[in-house]
Amino acid sequence: MLNRRTLRIKAMQAIYAYKQAEGSDYQLALDQIAEDFAPDLNSMEVQDRKLLEGRKQIAQLLFKEWHETGQFETEETGKEIIDAVNRAVVTYKNLTKKDYKQYSSQMMSAVERIYDHYLGTLQILELINELVKDEEEKKEKRFTAATGPDVKRFLNNRVAQRILTNKSYQQHIIRRNISWGSDISEIRLVYKNILKQDEVFLNYLALPEPTLEEDLEVVKHIFKNIIFKEKNLQSLFEEQDLNWVENKSIVKSLVNKTVKMFGEETEEEPVLLDLSANWEDDKAFFEELYHQTLQDDEKYEAMIAASVKNWDVERVALLDKIILKLALCEMHIFRSIPVKVTINEYIEISKLYSTPKSKQFVNGVLDKMAQELTTKGEIRKSGRGLIDNK
C-alpha cells in the first residue's frame, strides 16, 4: 500500500519540477524586458539601438535585484525602465503562481492515478470473464466440436466473482470511469497466448470441484505471475503511468491484499482498500508538506546557508536542497513525527534519488540542524513516545 515515503518522494519531485519551471519563468521575464527594448523594425523613425540596449541592461539588472531582494532601486531611473521592470515582475509572479498550482495538482493527480491503476488491474478479471463468454458464444455457433481447455469453468471462480459483483468495486469503477478502451486488445493477446496455455491455470480448469482455497490460489497466480510479469502488459502499464516503476509495488500490494480479502469467508461484504491505511490523514500530510515547504522556501534557504558556512550554498545540488527543506518543514510543522524518523526518511530518499555523496551530506546537515533547533525550542514534538520541548 501507499506509504508516506512515497508521498515524500512525490512531493520532492513536484517541488523539483516547480523549481525548474521557476527558472524558466525567470528567463521569460528577462526575455520580456528584452522585447520591451527591442528596436521597432516597423517604425519610420531612426532607432537608437545603443540607447535601447542600455535601457534593457539596466531594466534586467533591476529585475534581478528585485528577484534577489524583493525590491529594486527606482531613484534616477526613467519611467520607461521602471514600467518595464514592473511588467516583468507581474509576469514572473503570474507564471510562478500558475506553476505552483499546476504542480500541486499534478502531484495529487499522480497519486490518484495509482488508485485508478489498482482498479484497472482488478478489472482485468472482468475482461477475462468477457473474453471467456465471447468464446462460448462463438462455440455455440460452430458446426464442429471445439478443442482446447474448458475455460468457461473460470466463470465459476468464487474469488473473481466476489470481486466483480462487489458493490464497492462496481461503484469505484463507475465513479472513476475506469476503462481499458482500445487497450483491451493487449489483454486479449495475453489471454489467448499466455493464460490459456499456462500450466497452473490449465490444472485449475481440470479440477472437478475447486475449493475456495484453489479459487483463491489461481487468481493470485494470474496477477502475480502473468499480469504483473508479462512484458507487453508491463510496457503498456508504463505507457499509462510514467511512474509505473515506482508505483508498481504499491498497485501490486493493493491487488494482493484485495484478492486475499475476497478469498476469506466473511458474513459482511468487503469493501475495496483505500490508497493507504488512513488516506485522509496521509493526503493532508502530503498537501501540507508541498505547500508549506514552498511557502517557507526563503526561510529554509537561509537556515541551510547558515548551517553550511564552509560550503557555498549555491554549490549545493538543487535536489539536496529540496530534500533538506522538506525535512526542515516536516520537523517544524508535523509534531507527531519524531525527528529521527524524519532524518532517516530523507537520508533514504537522498540515497535513492541524489548523488552518491548526498547521503553523508544530508545526514550531517540535518543532524546538526535538528540539534540546534531542538535546543532553541524551535522544534517541538508531542504525542505517544515523544517529549514536548517547552
Buried (B, 14 or more C-beta within 10 A) or exposed (E): BBBBEBBBBBBBBBBBBBBEBBEEBBEEBBEBBBEBBEEEEEEEEEEEEEEBBEBBBBBBBBBBBBBEEEEBEEEEBEEEBBEBBBBBBEBBEEBBEEBBEBBBEBBBEBBEBBBBBBBBBBBBBBBBBBBBEEBBEEEEEEEEEEEEBEBBBBEEBBBBBBBBEBEEBBEBBEEEEBEBEEBBEBBBBBBEEBBBEBEEBBEBBEEEEBEBEBBBBBBBBBBBBBBBEBEEBBEBBEEBBEBBEBBBEBBBBBBBEBBEBBBEEEEEEBBBBBBBEEBEEBBEBBBBBBBBBBEBBEEBBEBBBEBBEEEEBEEBBEBBBBBBBBBBBBBBBBBEBBBEBBBEBBBBBBBEBBEEEBBEBBBEBBBEBBEBBBEEEBBBBEEEEBEEBE
